[in-house]
Amino acid sequence: MHLALTGAMASEAVAADMSAHCPGTLSKDVLKPGRAVQGWMTVPNQQHLNAAGMMAGAPATESYLVPDRTAKGRQTWEFAKGGERWFWCGYSGVRLMRRMDDKAAICTITMATKKPENALSASVECK
């Protein structure tokens, strides 16, 4: 199970962002522990980006998409007219989600690993 952090959601078509960049890390202050597990203490810590992708429909639908094209460091999704487009960034059990412009026909995510830190970066560009 993943905790999703999303912005305000609306049911009508949205002229939203056409590009976005995943934060490389989330501070421990972003995560709010829920119920304690009996016999354990919950200690939030910094989360590092480990994945990114696209979804069709609101995050609650969990409609994760497989890219239409993949090349080294790039994944591309093609969308038919209508429906919502969401960019997600994954952090060890937590996902940030951002609604992209509903008019976008193509979204491409570019990912790179920075050396020697081994830090992943991901950004999306939609057209």
Secondary structure, DSSP 8 states (H G I E B T S, - for coil): --EEEE----SS----BSEEE--SEE-TTT----S--TT-------EE--EEEEEES-GGG--B---SEEETTEEEEE--SSS-EEEEEEETTEEEEEEE-TT-SEEEEEEEEETTTTEEEEEEEE-
